[in-house]
Amino acid sequence: MQVAFYGAGAIAERHIDALRRTGKLDVAWLASRTPEHAQALAAKKGITRWTTDDQAPLGDPAVEAVVIAYPTFRHAELIQRAVAAGKHVVCEKPLAGSAADAQQAADAARAAGKLLLVAQIRRFWPAFAQAHEFVHSGVAGSLLRATVDFQTEWDWSGRGWRVAERGGYMLDMHVHDLDLLLWWLGGPPRHIWGAGENRAEREATVVLEYPDRYARLEFCGRVAGRKYPTGALTRYQLLCERGRMEIQVASEVVVEQYVGDTQQLARHAAVGEEIRASWDGMWGAMAAALTEGAPAPVPVAQTVDNVRVVLAAVDALETRQVQELRT
Ligand SMILES: NC(=O)c1ccc[n+]([C@@H]2O[C@H](COP(=O)([O-])OP(=O)(O)OC[C@H]3O[C@@H](n4cnc5c(N)ncnc54)[C@H](OP(=O)(O)O)[C@@H]3O)[C@@H](O)[C@H]2O)c1
């Protein structure tokens, strides 16, 4: 299947390489805003056509799907144009820059009968998929609490649209962790509250409150010496009625799983191997959905929820008021 690829930025090459490794997809067009960027990436990747006109690939009947790796605030409008032109869409996370835009994009894809697949890559890390299996198998009883603690030292002052647009740091970065928490907990919480600042250089704690349990995301962006990416540390912990799972991500991924006192799983992997496996896993599942009618690996409604939850968390930090999510 031929796809058109939108974006020549930081994440574009990873997608192009991984989608090609499936052996089922190839890139017919490369679109970007700046001609030199489109041309340079197309030449580097051996893609025959490049353009700065986003509409041009949509008019090509040989293109059956588009992959969107444009800035988040541009996703929803381009998704709507693509599905209206009869193309399936794979879109980078987060689905959109506002909950209304996310819902409109999802509705447009459904109305057009086209797939909308959002690249929530973390679900495809073997460690995080093992955590999902651990919780949903029920082997250790119900999940009581899930926490994520991210520690690094970094500066986002030069990161352009990522900090200038609504949602800022948390929408761009921690949509990954909130997606995992919602996936493990089975959906969005009823209430969200928190304290701190939505800034990569500072710290915050966000609590997702469910009727009978809670989840927590916390980050600190000024842990001396923990330079992102290789020095950053994230700890994930899932406590169940009769067991627990812990995942630590730094230069190594360390996974431990217990039922009672008995260790069921202990695994170490270099973080690069885990990431490479996640890209192959994600694009393998995307390609199967696009070309063989396999189910969407990440249901689009869950990715709309991700945007709602992250932005409610941002509101909770900014207003210092508990946010209630309407169902
Ligand atoms: N899964 C992950 O781990 C991961 C990692 C990074 C990014 N992402 C996501 O991928 C998407 C793209 O991120 P990126 O890091 O690749 O972005 P980036 O480096 O800023 O690149 C953005 C691309 O979009 C183009 N573009 C089109 N309209 C634009 C506009 N109005 N302002 C700025 N750029 C515009 C740029 O064109 P020109 O350069 O030609 O001007 C460039 O090709 C985002 O949704 C982001 O959240 C995901």
The ligand as a Tripos MOL2 file, in Angstrom:
@<TRIPOS>MOLECULE
LIG
   48    52     1     0     0
SMALL
NO_CHARGES

@<TRIPOS>ATOM
      1 N1          6.0330    9.2800   19.3770 N.am      1 LIG1
      2 C1          6.9880   10.0580   19.8060 C.2       1 LIG1
      3 O1          7.7800    9.6670   20.6350 O.2       1 LIG1
      4 C2          7.0750   11.4430   19.2280 C.ar      1 LIG1
      5 C3          8.3050   12.1100   19.2430 C.ar      1 LIG1
      6 C4          8.3720   13.3790   18.6650 C.ar      1 LIG1
      7 C5          7.2320   13.9480   18.1190 C.ar      1 LIG1
      8 N2          6.0390   13.2830   18.1570 N.ar      1 LIG1
      9 C6          4.8200   13.8980   17.5970 C.3       1 LIG1
     10 O2          4.9880   14.0170   16.1740 O.3       1 LIG1
     11 C7          4.4200   15.2310   15.6970 C.3       1 LIG1
     12 C8          5.5110   16.0160   14.9610 C.3       1 LIG1
     13 O3          6.5740   16.2340   15.8700 O.3       1 LIG1
     14 P1          8.0670   16.5290   15.3740 P.3       1 LIG1
     15 O4          8.9090   16.4360   16.6000 O.co2     1 LIG1
     16 O5          8.4340   15.6940   14.1960 O.co2     1 LIG1
     17 O6          7.8740   18.0550   14.9450 O.3       1 LIG1
     18 P2          8.9100   19.0410   14.2340 P.3       1 LIG1
     19 O7         10.2910   18.5010   14.3460 O.co2     1 LIG1
     20 O8          8.6040   20.4100   14.7500 O.co2     1 LIG1
     21 O9          8.4720   18.9360   12.6900 O.3       1 LIG1
     22 C9          7.2510   19.4040   12.3020 C.3       1 LIG1
     23 C10         7.0000   19.0840   10.8390 C.3       1 LIG1
     24 O10         5.7390   19.6510   10.5120 O.3       1 LIG1
     25 C11         5.9150   20.6540    9.5060 C.3       1 LIG1
     26 N3          4.9780   21.7470    9.7290 N.ar      1 LIG1
     27 C12         3.8710   21.9320    9.0040 C.ar      1 LIG1
     28 N4          3.2060   22.9990    9.4490 N.ar      1 LIG1
     29 C13         3.9080   23.5080   10.4720 C.ar      1 LIG1
     30 C14         3.7230   24.6130   11.3500 C.ar      1 LIG1
     31 N5          2.6570   25.4300   11.2180 N.pl3     1 LIG1
     32 N6          4.6280   24.8150   12.3310 N.ar      1 LIG1
     33 C15         5.6980   23.9900   12.4720 C.ar      1 LIG1
     34 N7          5.9100   22.9190   11.6540 N.ar      1 LIG1
     35 C16         5.0390   22.6940   10.6570 C.ar      1 LIG1
     36 C17         7.3730   21.0340    9.5870 C.3       1 LIG1
     37 O11         7.6970   21.5800    8.3600 O.3       1 LIG1
     38 P3          9.0950   22.3150    7.9890 P.3       1 LIG1
     39 O12        10.1600   21.8020    8.9260 O.co2     1 LIG1
     40 O13         9.3210   21.8430    6.5840 O.co2     1 LIG1
     41 O14         8.8460   23.7860    8.1180 O.co2     1 LIG1
     42 C18         7.9970   19.6880    9.8790 C.3       1 LIG1
     43 O15         8.0110   18.8800    8.7060 O.3       1 LIG1
     44 C19         3.8290   15.9290   16.9270 C.3       1 LIG1
     45 O16         2.4540   15.6270   17.0280 O.3       1 LIG1
     46 C20         4.5860   15.3110   18.1030 C.3       1 LIG1
     47 O17         3.8250   15.2910   19.3080 O.3       1 LIG1
     48 C21         5.9630   12.0380   18.6830 C.ar      1 LIG1
@<TRIPOS>BOND
     1     1     2 1
     2     2     3 2
     3     2     4 1
     4     4     5 ar
     5     4    48 ar
     6     5     6 ar
     7     6     7 ar
     8     7     8 ar
     9     8     9 1
    10     8    48 ar
    11     9    10 1
    12     9    46 1
    13    10    11 1
    14    11    12 1
    15    11    44 1
    16    12    13 1
    17    13    14 1
    18    14    15 2
    19    14    16 1
    20    14    17 1
    21    17    18 1
    22    18    19 2
    23    18    20 1
    24    18    21 1
    25    21    22 1
    26    22    23 1
    27    23    24 1
    28    23    42 1
    29    24    25 1
    30    25    26 1
    31    25    36 1
    32    26    27 ar
    33    26    35 ar
    34    27    28 ar
    35    28    29 ar
    36    29    30 ar
    37    29    35 ar
    38    30    31 1
    39    30    32 ar
    40    32    33 ar
    41    33    34 ar
    42    34    35 ar
    43    36    37 1
    44    36    42 1
    45    37    38 1
    46    38    39 2
    47    38    40 1
    48    38    41 1
    49    42    43 1
    50    44    45 1
    51    44    46 1
    52    46    47 1
@<TRIPOS>SUBSTRUCTURE
     1 LIG1         1 GROUP 0 **** ****
